């Protein structure tokens, strides 16, 4: 577990009075100072970087107590010792030069903190295509790219985890917006926190023809096909066992089936999570739209015109109203009409499914297809059919002339007329079993008139 590997005092800087400064300092060191460098930094370079970063902060933001030095040089050393003693940094010497780097376990934690700081904005299309690409790669070449299946399952779990936490994050922002008394602050929370930070970046594309979930059916189809194909599962399991991801072949096969089943279950059940997200988004957008509507300045001119029309109508007597055409009474045209009304977001209509019609084939058509298949079998000459014909005519003998073969029906004639090329028929497959030679005389049996020939078994093949 993570907490058995971390220092006991690791979270002390993140729980002290200067925790805000310590957090941004750790993120700055992780992203800017250490960055992509593979080598540890000299201690002097790290102290200089801490000093430059601390120059933009006040003493009260950096100090934990009165013992924290005010002098910038001494203060950077105090901040460095704070992170070193807590276990975030590790100091050692290389050829008498002190160097510093992140503790390996602490680096994993600061990477997660950096991910949280960047926010939870995700791309639906990117996540779906990532899973589809990995899954297709694994099923197309299971012997060489079985690791892609593991990556597809991992991406599916990460995407499902994001969807599960997305609704909770949205509800939390919604509560903060509702508690906000100042409308400008509420709008800032909505756009800065909800839209830019927690709402999915390509959420709007879910309602267009470029919907990223158009690839979801491909994922379900690929995962289902792989689960039903024992050869694909066997190849993936053998590759997983060969690459050391399972102790034996049985465990590797169980892992392959578990990954495919998990991918299939996740992408078949995404609609429930998406419906929850859609409800929260629609509710928040409706609240913001209502707030904006009542924030608008009232049209005082329109109000005055309406009031003047009402006073004018009230001043008229009944006879004047009867003589006045209805079209001249301005009150009959509503000052506020349908174009001014707010239209809430419509819920996504459910997909209606219709049972597939059952098609019944005409028995006459089926009989015609069966007759064509039977005719094709009768006129097709195969090695098995030739061997059966020759062996039936030879019996226990070793050779037979063509003129000695009696033709009983059309089926025998179809085979007989190909015996003259038995040595080269079917790419010479039968040449190892029979030998063909020309003899004097002719074959004339009412079916065929041709030079006579002799078919004989090779030695050792006599019945």
N, C-alpha and C positions, 0 to 999 in steps of 0.2 A: 504494500500500500504506500501511497505517496507520503503520508505523515510519519511513517517509520523511517523514511530516508531523509527527511528534511531536518534542518537544525531546530532545536527547541525554541530558539529566540527569533526564528525567521520572520514571524508576523509582528514582532515588537515595533519595527519602524512604521508599519502600516496601521498601528493602533495608538501611536503616540500623538501628542499635540501637533507635531509637524507632519502628520501622515499624508496630507495633500501634497506637500513639497516632496516627500520621500517617494510617493507614487509616481509623480511626473518625472522625477529624477531617474528612477529605475527604467521607466519607459524610454526616456531620452538616451540613457546609456545603452539600452538594448537595441534601439533603432538607429541611433546616430553615431555613438562612440564606438561600440563594438561592431555593430552592423554585420557585414558579411566577412569580416576578417577572420581568418582561421588561426592566427597566431595571437597569443596573449599580449596585452598592452603593457608598456613600461609604466611603472607606478607614477613616475613624474608626469607622463602624458595624461594619465587618468586624473591625477590631482588638478592639472591645468584645466581639463574639460569640466570637472566639477566646479572649479572656481568660476569659469566663464558662465556656466549655467546658473550658478547661485547669485550672480551679480544682478539679475533681474528680479530677485525676490527680497522682500523686507526681512529684517532680523526676526520679527515676530512670527513669520511664516516658517523660518528655518529652525529656530531655537526650540528645544524641548523644555528647557529650564534656564535659570540665570547663569548656569555654568557654561553654556554654549558661548564660545568666544565671539566678539564683535569684529575683530580684525579679519579681513577677507582671507588672508593666508592661513591663519590658525583655524578659521571656521571651515574651510574646505577640508582640512585634515580631520577635524572633528566629524564632519559628515562622512568622510571616507571610513573612519574607524567605526562609525555607527553601522554602516552597511557591512563592513568586514566582520564585526563582532556578532551581528545578527545571522550571518551565514549566507548572505547574498553573494559576496565576493570571496575569492580564494586568492591568497598571495603566496608566491613561491619565488625561488631564485633560479636564474639561468646564467651561469658563469658570473656569479657575483652581482648580477643585475636583477633587482626586484621587479617582478612582472605580476600582473593581476588579470584575472578572468572571472567570468560568472561561474558559480557553482553549477555543475551539470543538472542536478535536480531542480535547483532554483531557476535555471534558465528555462526549463519546461514550464514552470509556473508563471514566469514573467511573459512568456509567449502567449499563454492563455489570457493573462491580464491585458496584453496588447490587443488580442482579438476582441475581448469585451469592450475595450476602449474604442475600437473601430466601429462597433455597433453590430447589429444582427441583420443588416440588409443582405439579402441573398437573391440570386437570380433563379427563378423557377426553370427557365429554359436551359440555363447552364447546368443545373443539377440533373435535369432529366436527360440531357444529351450526354452528360458525363457517364451516367449509369448505362444508357443505351450503347454508347461506343465501347465501353469496357465489356459489356455482356456480349455484344456481337463479336468482338475480338476473341473472347474466350471460347465461344461456341464454334467460330470459324476455324480456329487452330487450337484445339484443346490440349494437344501434346506439348505445345511450345508456349502458350500464353494463358495457362491456367491461373496465374497470379491476377489476371484481369478480372476473373470472377470474384476473387477476394476483394479487389478494389471496388467492384460494382456493389457488392453487399455493404461495404464500409460507407460508400457514398450514399446508398439508400438509407442506412441507419442515421447518418448525419443529417440528411434532408428531413427525415421524419422527426428527428429530435428538434430541428429548427421549427418545423410546423407546430409541434406541441408547445414549444415555448413562445411562439409568436403571438398566440391568442392571449396568453397570460401577460405578456409585455404590453399588448394593446390595451387590455383592461386596466392595467396599472396607469398608463398614460391617460386613459379616459377619466379615471378617478381624480388624477391631478388636475386635469383641465376643468372638471366640474367644481373642484374646490377653489379654483382661482377666482378671486373677486374682480380683478382687473381684466377687462376683455382683451386688451392688447397683449397682456402676458399669456392669456389663454390661447390666443392665436399663435403667439410665438412658440408655445409648448406644442401646439398641434403640428405646425409646419417643421419646426426644428427637431422635435423629439419623435413624433409619430410618423410623419411623412418621410423625412430625410433619414431617420435613424432605424426605425423598426418596420416600416412598410416595405414589402418586397419591391425591388427596383423595377421589375417588369410586370407588376401586378396588373396594369391596365391591359396588357396584351392578352390576358386570360379571356377577354370578351371580344377578341378580334379573330380574323382568319389566320393570323400568325400565332395562334394559341400554342404555347410551348408544350402543352399536354397533348398535342396531336401525336407526339412521339410515345406517349404512354402505352398505347395499344401495341406498339412495336416491342416495348419492354415485356409486357405481359405475354405476348406471343412467343418471343424468344425464350423466356424463362419456362413457359409451359411446354414448349417443344423440347427443350433440353431435359426437363424432368421426365418426359415420356420416352426419351431416347436412351436406352441402356448403354449403347456404345459411347455416346458423348459423355455420360456420367462416368463410365469406366475409364475413358481417356483422361478426363479431368482428375479423377481420383489417382490414377497411376502417376500423373505428372505432379500432383500435390505430394504424394508419398516420396517420389524421386527427388523432389526439391526440398524435402525435410519439413513440410508443414504439418505432417501427421506421423504418429509413431508406426502405423501399419496401414495396409490397404483398406481394411474395413473402416477404420477411423477416418481415413481420407474420403471414402465414399459417403460416410455420414455427414462429414463437413460440407461436401459439395451439395448434397441434397438439402442440407439446412440452409446454405446460402441461397440456393435457387428458390426454395420455399419462402424464405424471408423476403426476397426481392419481389416475388409474385404477390405475397400478402400485402406488402407496403403499398405497391402501386395499384392494387385492386381496391384498397380501402382509403385512398387519398381524399375522396369526395367528402367524407365526414369532417375532416380537418379543414378543408377549403370552405365548407359551408359555415363553419364557426368563424373563420377569418372574414368571410364576406359579410356576415351579420354585424360584426363589430365595425368593420369599415363603413358599412351603410349607416349604422347608428351614429357614428362619429361625424360623418359627412353631413347627415341630416341636422345634427346639433349645431355644427359650424354654420351651415347654410341659414338656419333660423336666426342665429346670433347676427350674422351679417345682414340679414333682412331687416332686423329691428335697429341695427346701427345706422342704416341709411337715413339721410336727412329727409324729413317729410316734405312733400310737395305742397307748400303753403298756397301756391296759386291754384292748384287743383281743388284744394279744400275750399278756398274762397269762391271759386266758380260754382262748386256744388252747393254751398250755402246760399249764394245769390239766386241760383235756380230754384231752390226750395222756397226762399222768401217770395220770389216772383209768382210761383204757382200758388202759394198760400194766399197771396193778395187778390187773386182772381175769384170771381163768384162762380157758381155752378153753371150758369148759362154760358159764360165766356169759355169755360172749359169744354162744354159740349160743342161749341162752334169751332174750337181750335183743333186742327188736324193733329193726329197722334204723333206724326213725325216731327212736329215743331216743339214737342215737350222734351227737353233735354234730359229729364230725369229717367226717361225710358231707355236711355243708353247708359249702362252702368259705368261710373267713373273708374271702377276697378274691375277688370275682367279676367278671363282665362289666361291671357298672356302674362299676367302679373303673378299668377299663382306658382308656388314652388312645387315641382314634381319630384317626389322622392325616388331614389334608385329602385328600379324594379328588381324583384328577386329573380334569380336565374331559373327559368322554367325547367322542370325535370325532363329528362330525356325519355320520350315515350318509346317503348319497345313493342314490336309487333311480332307475333309468332310467324315463323317462316311457313309458307304454304307447302302442303304435301303434294308432290308430283307423282302421278301414277303412270307408268309406262304402258303403252298399248301392247297387249299380248302379241299382236301381229308383228310389231316392231321387234320385240324380244325374240320371237321365232325367226325373223329374218336375220337378226344378228347372229343367233345360234347356227343358222344354216350357213352363213358366210364363214363362220369359224370352222365348222365341220368341213366345208369345201376346201378351205385353206389347208387344213390338216391332211386332207386326202391327196392334194396335189403337191405337197411339200415333201421333198426327199431329204431325209436326215441320215446321219451315220448309223444310228440305231436301227432305223427301218431297213437300210441296205443290209446290215449284218444279219438281222432276223430273216430277211428274204433269202440270202445266200445260204445261211446255215440250214434253213428249212429245205432248200433244194439239194444241198450236198448230203445231208444226213450224216452217216458215218464215213462217207467217202472223202477222198482227198482232193479231187478235181472233177469239174463238170464242164461240158461244152455248152455254148449258147444254144446250139440246135437241139440239145437234150432237155432244155428247160421248157416245161409246159406252162403256158400263160392261162390262168383261170379267169381273170376278170381285169377290169380297168385298173384297179389298185395295184395288182401285180405288174401290169404293163408299165405303169408310171415308174416303178423301180427298175424293171428289166431294161428299159431303154437307156438307163444311165450306167448299166454295168460295163459297157465298153470303155468307159473312162474311170473305172474304179481305182486305178493306180494314181490318178491325179485329182480325183474328186475330194472336195473338202480340204484343199491344200495338202493332199497326200496323206491324210490321216489313216486311211485304210491300207496304204501300201505296205505297212509293216505286218499286216494280217493276211492279205491276199496278194497273189501275183497274177497279172494279166498277160496273156500271150496270144498272138495271132496264129490261126491254124487254117488249113485248106478247107474250102467249102463255103457254103453260105447258110445263113439262117433265114428260113422262110416259114413262118408259123401263122400266117393270116393277120398278124398284128404288125410285123416288121419284116423287111427284107434287107439284109445287110451281110457283110463278110462275117464268117464264123469266128469265134474266139474261145479261149479256154481260161476259166477261173479256177485257181487252185490255192489251197491253204499253204502257208509256210510250214516247214517241217516243225513238228512238236505241237501243232494246233489241231491235229485230227481228233474228232470226237471220240 
